Amino acid sequence: MKQNSIVKQKAWVVSVDMGYGHERAAFGLRHIASGDIVTANNYDGIPAKDLQLWQQGRKFYEAISRLSTVPLVGQFIFETYDKLQEIQPFYPRRDLSRPTLQVRELYRMMEKHEFMRDLIDRLRRKNLPLVTTFFLPAFAAEYYGYPGEIYCVVTDADISRAWAALDPKQSRIKYFAPTGRVVERLKLYGVPEENIFLTGFPLPKELVDGPDPAQLRRQISRRLNNLDPNGIFRKQYDRTLHQHFGRDWHSRPQPRSLTVTFAVGGAGAQAKIGVEALQSLRVRIARNEITFNLEAGTHRGVRDLYKKAVSDLRLTKYLGSSVHVYYTKSRHDYFRDYTKRLATTDVLWTKPSEQSFYAGAGLPIIIAPPLGSQEEFNARWLQTVGGGVPQHNPKYVGEWLFDWVASGGLAKMAWSGYIEAPTHGAYRIESVITDEHFPLESLPLIV
């Protein structure tokens, strides 16, 4: 469709609820969805055999993720599993198009069990572009002859061979790549260059505020002041900041306590880091020097763990003011509410999942230990663009965090992430789907 169309073309937006990463990307694209986002592994009427196969995979993934935090045996099991999906070294450049055992097994499931045929048959009733944030629905759409365009949104800074089809050179699946490395990696896997779009990750529109983000500029201006109380970063970059923000730049700090959000992933691993951090920050919380958000997501057990820690540390009277425990039953409500809270967050502390890309919204990221090969690459990318730094010992966060603030280091990370990491991936993806033009700069291949 062209710019002068009255109604934009919509698409099927398809995700899976394994972890949060694929759903988080779909949430950022819900504005182009025809109806609700389709959850490929959990929709009304899903055949029992399909549901069973999906549940087996999900339970295994979540169990393995939680095992990663168990010393010795748990770590060994996780590392052994991770080797099976390890991302191969990029250099030297070479042909990596040969399908792995994992990819061949996925196609065998479709051949032997007609896995996901029902989903594709339902979607073909309305011939729309199909945009999926997980590779399996893309494979199934092509395998069962879906008539419309098939797009796959990549959710990490680098990817394994599992993301490319059995015969990628002949496949018609098109990819939205969050980084230049993913573009080049897909080429090594045999995906034709014309089937790859460098877009960036689809951050929610509410957070990035449009192609001309006046609201985002004001938000980052306030954050930079809050992260640089001694004016070290602001003094060094004052001219640049004035040129970029214009009248939205306010060079004087506004009195507000530092707001840090600690977020666990979809499997609920690493929740204990939040407890250790809470203990270290308890005095600063009591002094109202920090607002500490503990994000439990949809994990009731994590919520209970955090509330018990708040009680044990005698911080209950500060609950709802300088310390918060957030939990929602609905995953959609979680993404919606979490996005709102990020707008008032100064520092995001999380493992280097798909949330690494939130550096593009000017959020400096404290990197919790990565879980798996893809998260190691995410952490490396995040540090390359200058948007994040690995955590020190959480037991002493009450010291090192405030050293980083006092030096202006976190303000510099907020600025670097905002400038260097893609911010408007959702708009670039929408542009491809609807053929509507947005005034956005081309992304450099390096990111």
Secondary structure, DSSP 8 states (H G I E B T S, - for coil): --TT-SS---BEEEE--SSSHHHHHHHTTGGGBSSS-EETTS-TT--HHHHHHHHHHHHHHHHHHHHTTSTTHHHHHHHHHHHHT------S-----S--HHHHHHHHHHHHH-TTHHHHHHHTTS---EEESSHHHHHHHHHTT-SS-EEEE--SSS--GGGS-SSTTT---EEEESSHHHHHHHHHTT--GGGEEE------HHHH-SSS-HHHHHHHHHHHHHT-TT-HHHHHTHHHHHHHHGGG---S-----EEEEEE--TT-TTHHHHHHHHHHHHHHHHTTSEEEEEEEET-HHHHHHHHHHHHHTT-GGGBTTTEEEEE-S-HHHHHHHHHHHHTT-SEEEE-SSGGGGGGGGT--EEE----SHHHHHHHHHHHHTT-EEE---GGGHHHHHHHHHHTTHHHHHHHHHHHHS---HHHHHHHHHH----------TT-
